[in-house]
Amino acid sequence: MTFKRKTWLGFAATALALLFFVWSRLHYPYSYAEALFLSSLISASSKNVEKIDLAELMPQDWEMACESHGYDEPLHLTKYQKTFPTAGAMHDGSRGLIFIRTDGSFNLVSSSCRTGVYLRFSGNRCLTREKAILIKDRERENRACNVFTALTS
């Protein structure tokens, strides 16, 4: 291998590693499903909607959505006999969601006020697909981002 080729490969590897580092630090999506969800979420929020139905925003067939924060412990659900990793980044303005399918497979979504929307499940750690409807929180309306809170029932 020539010196020029080695230099080029070294540069490309360094650039790729730097790209992945910056990508993760800026909390960009890690999957196509996460990108679609965040795009739909931002679009819905910008239209000043009063409620968000997660079933309409998240592609794929899932039966349960669970709130996750970077400071939380991994979530163990007996129903699936599985422990799910945390989805949100470890800082206060971040939240994550775990969308779980009937077979226990899952997608992680991380969101923050950087997206303009903050989702809260308000004490309900997990919601079924049918109950995964979040209402705009008018008490927190003048904050930097729109806050949507799950109905408690």
N, C-alpha and C positions, 0 to 999 in steps of 0.2 A: 504494500500500500504506500502510495506516495505521501510526501509531507503535506502537499496541498490538500489531498483528500482527507488526511487525518485532521488537519486544521478545520476543514469544512464540517466534518462529522462532530468534532468537539464543539464547534460553534452551534450547530444544530441541536445537539443534546442539551447544551446550556440554555439555549433559547426556549426549548420545549419545557425544561424543568422550571424556568422562570415563568413561563406562561401558565403552567399548572399551579404554581405558587400564587401568582397574582389572581388567577381564576378563583382559587379557594378562599383567599383573603377578602375578595370582593363579594363572596357568597353567591356566585353565579350558579345556575342550575347544573346539576350533575346528571340529569337524565332528560330524555325527551318528554316524558310524562310530567316531570317537575316544571319544565319550561312551558308546556301548554297550560298547566294549572296556573302558574304565576302570571302568564300573559292574560288569561281569562279573568283572573282575580283583579289585576290592575285595570283591565278594561271595564269590568263591572263597577269597581270603585269610582273610576273617573266619570261614570254616568250618573253618579250620585244616587245609587240605588238604596233602598231602605233595608233590603234583606239579601243575603247571599245563601244560595243553596249549593252546598259543596258537591252534591251529586251532579249538578249541571256543569260544574267547573272542572272536576277531575275526570279525565278520560279513564277508560277501563272499567271493569266490573269489580267493585269493592263492596264490602258489607259493613265495615266499621272504620271510623276515623278516630284516631287518638291524638290528643295534644301531647307535645313533647318539647322540652326545653333543654338546652345544653347543660343546665345545672341539675337536671333530674337524673335519677338512676335509670338504667335500662328498664323498659316496661315488660313485665311478665304477665301473659294472659293465659290462664288455665284452659280456656276454651280451645286454644290452638296448641297448648303444650309447647309454648315457644316464648323466648325472650327477645324483644325487639330493641334495637339500638336507639339511642336518642337521635332526634332529627334536627333540633335547633342548635345554632352556634352558642358558644358560652359567652354571651353578653346580654345585658338586660333588655335591649330592644329587639331581641330575636325570639321567634317562636318556630316550632316545627310541628308538622303533622305526619302521622303514620297512617297510610291508607292500606287496610288489610283486606285481602281477598278471602273467599271461603276456604281455600286450601292452606291459608297461613302465609302465602307469599305477600309481599308488601312493596310499597313505594314510599320513599321519604321525601318530604317537601320542607324546605326551610324558607322562612319569610321573616321580614323585619319591616320597620317603619321606612326603610330605604325604598321599599316597593310602594309605599304610600298607604299600606293597609296592615292593620294589626288584628289578628284573630284570637279570640279568647273563648275557651269552653266553660269558664266560670264554674269551677268545681266539678264538672263532669269530665273526667279524664278521657272517656271514650264516648262516642255517639254512634248509633246505628245510622246507616245510610238514610233512612226515612226521617230521622230526627236531626240530621246534620244541616240545620238551617240556622244561620246567624243573623241577628238583627243589628242594625246600626245603633251604636250606643250614643245617644244624644247628650249624655252627661260629659262625654269626652270629645265632643264635636270640635272644639277649638284647638285641638292638639295638632302636632306636626303631621299626623296621619289619621286616616279614618279607622275607627275601632269598631269591630263587629263582635258581638257576644252571643253565645249559644243560648237559646231559650232553656230555662231550667224546668224540667218536668220529669 
